Amino acid sequence: MNKEFKSLNEVEMKKINGGSAILAITLGIFATGYGMGVQKAINDRRKK
C-alpha cells in the first residue's frame, strides 16, 4: 500500500512540475511578446 502511494505521489509531482514548466514557458513567451510589442510601439512613436 505504502509503495503504491509513493509511486502515485511521484507521478502526481511530475505532472505538477510539468504543468508548472509549461506555465512558466507560456508566461515567458507572453512576457517576451509583450516586451517586443512595447519596444515596437516606442520605435513607432519615435519614427512619427
C-alpha angles and dihedrals in degrees: 000000000000092000092051091049091050093052091047089052091051091052091049091048091051090051091050092046091047090050091049091050091050090047092049092049091047092049089047091053091048092048091049091047091048091048091051090048091053091046091050091049090052091049092047091050091051092052092055 
